[in-house]
């Protein structure tokens, strides 16, 4: 019987530019890197990433570091049924699942070998536009279009709807629907009284979809929005914190959105994300995958898994460039697509400089 040893290291990710969250603006994001290896083969290790987004992650609680220490310290007890035991701790569950997959495949960060990991193909991604002053957002948009993106995701609901509409109107005047797909993410910012007028305004600009127009947890109201919105609705925050299959099914049946977004780092890994996809497809609901501001260890795993799903539309995997101290990896972006350089190398030296527990 295999016996394992696990360690973890805190890693504070620094944003190149401030990242918006439901609580305001972040300049850093907390994370922990897990290292997993067999007792008899310590030279071969698998790595996983445990990351939370303050104010959004289901396990953004004071007890997470203690729970992480408990799991790592008793890893052989947890591994046989970690999916079930860590259901309420999705970031830890994701990290353990990723580290185990990496280790089982030789500890080379090649979790899902494919044409993507061989450098033969890439994944179409959307360009993420951070919230900020109109001038800042316009400069981001210009840069993304210059870099070859044909799908932009714009956060709205922070600087004033009129300003945001003016920006979108300017984009549409220059780029038609056939040239540029525009997705918007309201992060639950619209109130029930204003949602319909704002959806009509967005429809006039032919946006592709809107993520989470109203606050999560209002199933009846959200179902009404999904039934009657002129813009396809995408559920995002609505999925976070739900892990029981019966509740997953009940939510999808109650709301019946046009799309759902899968964020393995927030939902609890690939196993539960696959369950969401199966349930969604059975109901005619579309989907795409998005990273949740993971560093390159987490993003690499998510991208490799996503490629195996043969996605038909741009995915939300362009977050690897948002950190100034990201762990160097073979991932890179070119012409609006994410690639994995088969000859690229990982540089894990930043981890060697950190305390390991």
C-alpha positions in Angstrom: 0.0 0.0 0.0 1.4 3.4 -1.0 2.2 5.9 1.7 2.4 9.6 1.0 3.9 12.7 2.5 2.4 16.1 1.8 3.7 19.6 2.5 2.3 23.1 1.9 3.7 26.5 1.4 2.0 29.9 1.6 2.3 31.9 -1.6 1.1 35.5 -1.7 0.3 36.4 -5.3 0.9 40.0 -6.3 -1.3 41.6 -8.9 0.3 43.5 -11.8 -2.7 45.8 -11.6 -5.3 45.7 -8.9 -8.0 43.1 -9.4 -11.6 43.8 -8.6 -13.6 41.5 -6.3 -17.1 41.8 -4.7 -15.4 43.5 -1.7 -13.5 46.1 -3.6 -9.9 46.0 -5.0 -7.2 43.5 -4.3 -3.5 44.1 -4.7 -2.6 40.5 -3.5 -4.3 37.2 -3.3 -3.5 34.5 -0.8 -2.6 31.0 -1.8 -0.9 27.8 -0.7 1.1 25.3 -2.9 0.8 21.7 -1.9 3.6 19.2 -2.6 2.7 15.5 -2.6 5.1 12.5 -2.9 5.4 8.9 -2.0 7.5 8.0 1.0 9.7 5.7 -1.1 10.2 8.2 -4.0 10.6 11.7 -2.5 12.4 12.9 -5.7 9.1 12.7 -7.7 6.4 15.1 -6.5 3.0 16.3 -7.6 2.0 19.9 -7.1 -1.4 21.5 -6.4 -2.6 24.9 -5.7 -5.1 26.0 -3.0 -6.3 29.5 -3.7 -9.2 31.5 -2.4 -10.8 34.7 -3.6 -11.8 36.8 -0.6 -15.5 37.4 -0.5 -16.3 34.8 -3.2 -14.8 31.4 -2.3 -17.0 29.1 -0.3 -14.2 28.3 2.1 -13.0 31.9 2.6 -13.1 31.3 6.4 -10.6 31.8 9.2 -10.4 28.1 9.7 -9.0 27.3 6.3 -5.3 27.3 7.2 -5.9 25.0 10.2 -8.0 22.7 8.0 -5.2 22.7 5.3 -2.7 21.8 8.0 -4.9 19.0 9.2 -5.4 17.5 5.8 -1.7 17.7 4.9 -0.6 16.3 8.2 -3.0 13.3 7.8 -2.8 13.0 4.1 -2.9 9.2 4.1 -6.2 9.2 6.0 -7.8 11.8 3.6 -6.7 10.5 0.2 -9.0 7.4 -0.1 -12.1 9.6 0.1 -10.9 13.2 -0.1 -13.7 14.2 -2.6 -16.3 13.5 -0.1 -14.5 14.6 3.1 -13.4 17.9 1.5 -16.6 18.7 -0.2 -17.0 21.8 2.0 -13.4 22.8 1.3 -13.3 23.2 -2.5 -10.0 25.0 -2.7 -8.2 22.2 -0.7 -10.1 19.5 -2.6 -8.9 21.1 -5.9 -5.3 21.3 -4.7 -5.2 17.7 -3.5 -6.9 16.4 -6.7 -4.4 18.3 -8.8 -1.3 17.2 -6.8 -2.4 13.6 -7.0 -3.0 13.7 -10.7 0.4 15.3 -11.2 2.1 12.7 -9.1 0.3 9.8 -10.7 1.6 11.0 -14.1 5.2 11.4 -13.1 5.3 14.8 -11.4 6.0 16.7 -14.5 2.9 19.0 -14.5 1.5 17.0 -17.4 -1.8 16.0 -15.9 -3.8 15.5 -19.1 -1.4 14.8 -22.0 -2.8 16.0 -25.4 -2.1 18.0 -28.5 -2.2 21.0 -26.1 0.6 19.8 -23.9 2.6 18.8 -26.9 2.4 22.4 -28.2 0.5 21.4 -31.3 -2.8 23.3 -30.5 -4.1 26.1 -28.3 -7.3 27.1 -26.6 -9.3 30.1 -27.7 -9.7 32.4 -24.7 -11.5 35.6 -23.9 -9.6 38.8 -23.1 -10.5 40.0 -19.6 -11.1 43.7 -19.1 -10.7 44.8 -15.5 -13.1 47.3 -14.0 -11.7 50.8 -13.5 -12.1 54.3 -14.9 -13.3 54.6 -18.5 -9.9 55.6 -19.8 -8.2 52.6 -18.1 -10.8 50.2 -19.5 -10.5 51.6 -23.0 -6.8 51.2 -22.9 -7.2 47.6 -21.9 -9.7 47.0 -24.7 -7.4 48.5 -27.3 -4.5 46.3 -26.1 -6.5 43.1 -26.2 -7.8 43.8 -29.7 -4.2 44.6 -30.8 -3.2 41.2 -29.3 -5.6 39.4 -31.5 -8.5 38.6 -29.2 -11.9 38.2 -30.8 -13.8 37.7 -27.6 -13.8 40.2 -24.7 -15.2 39.8 -21.2 -16.0 43.1 -19.6 -16.8 43.5 -15.9 -19.7 45.9 -15.4 -21.6 47.3 -12.4 -18.7 49.3 -10.8 -18.1 52.6 -12.6 -21.6 53.6 -13.5 -23.8 51.9 -16.1 -23.9 54.9 -18.4 -20.1 55.0 -18.6 -20.0 51.3 -19.2 -22.6 51.5 -22.0 -20.7 54.3 -23.6 -17.6 52.1 -23.7 -19.6 49.2 -25.1 -21.2 51.4 -27.7 -17.9 52.6 -28.8 -16.6 49.1 -29.3 -19.7 48.1 -31.2 -19.4 51.1 -33.5 -16.0 49.8 -34.5 -16.4 46.1 -34.3 -19.6 44.2 -35.4 -20.9 41.0 -34.0 -19.1 38.9 -36.6 -15.8 40.6 -35.7 -16.0 40.6 -31.9 -17.9 38.7 -29.3 -18.6 40.7 -26.1 -19.4 39.0 -22.8 -20.3 41.0 -19.7 -20.1 40.0 -16.1 -22.3 41.9 -13.6 -21.2 39.9 -10.5 -24.8 40.2 -9.2 -24.7 44.0 -9.4 -28.2 44.6 -10.8 -31.2 45.1 -8.5 -34.6 43.5 -9.3 -36.0 46.9 -10.2 -33.3 47.8 -12.7 -32.4 44.5 -14.2 -34.9 44.6 -17.1 -34.0 48.0 -18.4 -30.3 47.2 -18.3 -30.7 43.8 -20.0 -32.6 45.6 -22.8 -29.8 48.2 -23.2 -27.2 45.4 -23.4 -29.3 43.5 -25.9 -29.3 46.6 -28.1 -25.5 46.3 -28.3 -25.7 42.6 -29.2 -23.6 41.3 -26.3 -23.1 37.5 -26.3 -24.2 36.9 -22.7 -24.3 38.3 -19.2 -22.9 36.5 -16.1 -24.8 36.7 -12.9 -27.0 39.8 -13.5 -28.5 39.6 -10.0 -27.2 38.5 -6.7 -26.8 34.7 -6.2 -29.3 32.8 -4.1 -32.5 34.2 -5.6 -33.5 31.2 -7.5 -37.1 32.2 -8.3 -36.1 35.7 -9.5 -33.1 34.3 -11.5 -35.3 31.8 -13.2 -37.6 34.6 -14.3 -34.6 36.5 -15.6 -33.4 33.5 -17.5 -36.8 32.9 -19.0 -37.4 36.5 -20.2 -34.0 38.1 -20.6 -33.2 39.2 -24.2 -29.5 38.4 -23.4 -28.5 34.8 -22.6 -27.8 34.5 -18.9 -24.7 32.7 -17.4 -24.6 31.4 -13.8 -21.3 31.8 -12.0 -21.5 32.7 -8.3 -24.8 30.7 -8.2 -22.8 27.5 -8.4 -20.3 28.3 -5.7 -20.8 26.5 -2.4 -23.1 23.8 -3.9 -21.6 20.3 -3.9 -24.5 17.9 -3.1 -25.7 16.3 -6.4 -29.3 16.6 -5.4 -28.9 20.4 -4.8 -26.9 20.8 -8.0 -29.8 19.2 -10.0 -32.4 21.2 -8.1 -30.7 24.5 -8.8 -30.3 23.8 -12.5 -33.9 22.6 -12.8 -35.3 25.6 -10.9 -33.3 28.3 -12.9 -32.6 26.7 -16.3 -30.0 29.2 -17.4 -28.6 29.4 -20.9 -25.0 28.8 -19.7 -23.0 27.9 -16.6 -19.4 28.7 -15.9 -17.1 26.1 -14.4 -14.4 27.3 -12.1 -12.7 24.1 -10.8 -10.7 26.1 -8.2 -13.8 27.4 -6.6 -16.1 24.4 -7.2 -13.8 21.8 -5.8 -11.9 20.3 -8.7 -12.4 18.4 -11.9 -14.6 15.6 -10.6 -17.4 17.9 -9.5 -16.9 20.2 -12.5 -17.5 17.2 -14.7 -20.6 16.4 -12.8 -21.9 20.0 -13.4 -21.2 19.6 -17.2 -23.0 16.3 -17.4 -26.1 17.7 -15.6 -26.0 20.9 -17.7 -25.8 19.1 -21.0 -28.7 16.8 -20.0 -30.8 20.0 -19.7 -29.6 21.7 -22.8 -27.5 24.2 -20.9 -24.2 25.4 -22.4 -21.0 25.9 -20.5 -17.4 27.1 -20.5 -14.5 26.9 -18.1 -12.9 29.9 -16.3 -9.9 30.1 -14.0 -10.4 31.8 -10.7 -7.2 33.9 -10.5 -5.1 30.8 -9.8 -1.4 31.0 -10.3 0.2 29.0 -13.1 0.2 25.7 -11.2 -3.6 25.8 -10.9 -4.1 27.4 -14.3 -1.9 24.8 -16.0 -4.1 22.0 -14.6 -7.3 23.7 -15.5 -6.2 24.5 -19.1 -5.0 20.9 -19.7 -8.3 19.5 -18.4 -10.3 22.0 -20.4 -8.6 21.0 -23.7 -9.7 17.4 -23.2 -13.3 18.6 -23.2 -13.0 19.9 -26.8 -14.5 23.3 -26.0 -16.5 24.9 -28.8 -16.2 28.6 -27.7 -13.6 30.8 -26.1 -12.7 29.9 -22.5 -11.8 32.2 -19.6 -8.2 31.1 -19.1 -6.3 34.3 -19.7 -5.5 35.1 -16.1 -1.9 33.9 -16.0 -0.6 37.3 -16.8 -2.2 39.2 -13.9 0.5 38.4 -11.3 3.9 40.0 -11.1 5.3 37.0 -9.2 3.6 34.1 -10.9 5.6 30.9 -11.0 7.3 30.6 -14.5 5.7 27.9 -16.6 5.4 26.7 -20.2 2.1 28.5 -20.6 1.9 31.5 -23.0 -0.7 33.5 -24.9 -0.5 34.3 -28.6 -3.2 35.9 -30.8 -6.0 35.3 -28.3 -5.2 31.6 -27.7 -3.5 29.9 -24.7 -0.6 27.6 -25.5 1.6 25.2 -23.7 5.2 25.2 -24.9 6.3 21.5 -25.1 9.9 22.7 -24.7 9.2 25.2 -22.0 10.3 24.7 -18.4 8.9 25.2 -15.0 10.8 27.3 -12.5 9.8 26.2 -9.0 12.7 28.0 -7.4 10.4 30.7 -5.9 8.9 27.9 -3.8 12.3 26.8 -2.4 12.6 30.3 -0.8 9.4 29.9 1.2 8.8 28.1 4.5 7.4 24.6 4.0 5.0 23.1 6.5 
